[in-house]
Amino acid sequence: MNTVISVKVDKEVKESAQAVAKSAGLSLSALVNSYLRQVVATRRIELYAPEDMTPKLEDLIATVEAEISAGDVSDSYNDPDSFVAALKQ
């Protein structure tokens, strides 16, 4: 037997969640049902709220990406001895 629940959510959140569900071949209803079943089965509520990157972290990532694009990266090593030898040069 099915029942209907009404939940108020931000419009953008709903649309984004629908897009995620659709990309997995699911409806938003199926996604919500699945999560609620998981809560019941595990008796755990898991929430995820990504933190915004700090300007410092954004700058560090931009620097690393620029170094990778420029090919300014270290050699790869197959064993620790080769790596240590390269450090000593």
N, C-alpha and C positions, 0 to 999 in steps of 0.2 A: 504494500500500500504506500503510495506517495503522498507527500504533504508539501505545501508551499510555504516558504519563509520569505520574508521581505527584509532586505538589508540595505541600508543606505551606504553607498560608497562614492568616492570621488569619481566623476565621469571619466577622467583620463586613466585612472587605475582600472576601472571596469573595461575600458576599451583595450588597454594594454594586456590585461589578463585574458580577454577574449582572443586577442591575437596570439598569445602564447598557447592557449588551449587549442586554437585552430591549427597552429603549426604542428601540434602533436596529434591532430586528428580527433580532438575532443571538443565537446561543447563546454561552455562555462559551467553549466549545471553539473556535467560529469566531473569536471575538475573540482568543484566545491564538494560534491558528494564523496569523491575519492579522499579529499583532505579530511573531511569529517569522519569518514570510516577509519582513517589512520589515527585520528585523535582518540576515537573510541577504542580501537584495538591496542594502542600503545599507552593510552592514558597520559599522553604527553602532548603539550602544545609547543610547537617549535616555530618561532618567529624569526625573521631575518630582516634587518634594517641596515642596508649598506651605509657606511659612513662616507661623507663627502671627502674627497681628497683635499689636503691642505695645499696652498700655493707652493710651499716648499717641495712637497712630494710631486706635484705637477711639473715643477722645474727640473727635478731630478730625473723623472721619467723622460721628459723632452730631451735632456742632455744625453741620456743613454740611447734613446732612439736615434738621435743625430749621429752618435758614435757608431752605432750599428750600421746605419745607412752609409756612412763614410767608409766602412770597412775597418774602422779603428777598433778592432777587437783582438783579444789574445788568441794564440794558437790553441788547438785542442790537444789533450794529452790522454794517452791510453792507460797510464799507470802513474802512481804518486811519485816515483823516482824521477821520471821525465819532467814532471811538474816542478819538483824541488830543484832539479838541475837547471831548469830555465830560470827559476827565481834567483839562483846564485850568479847568473851571468850578468 
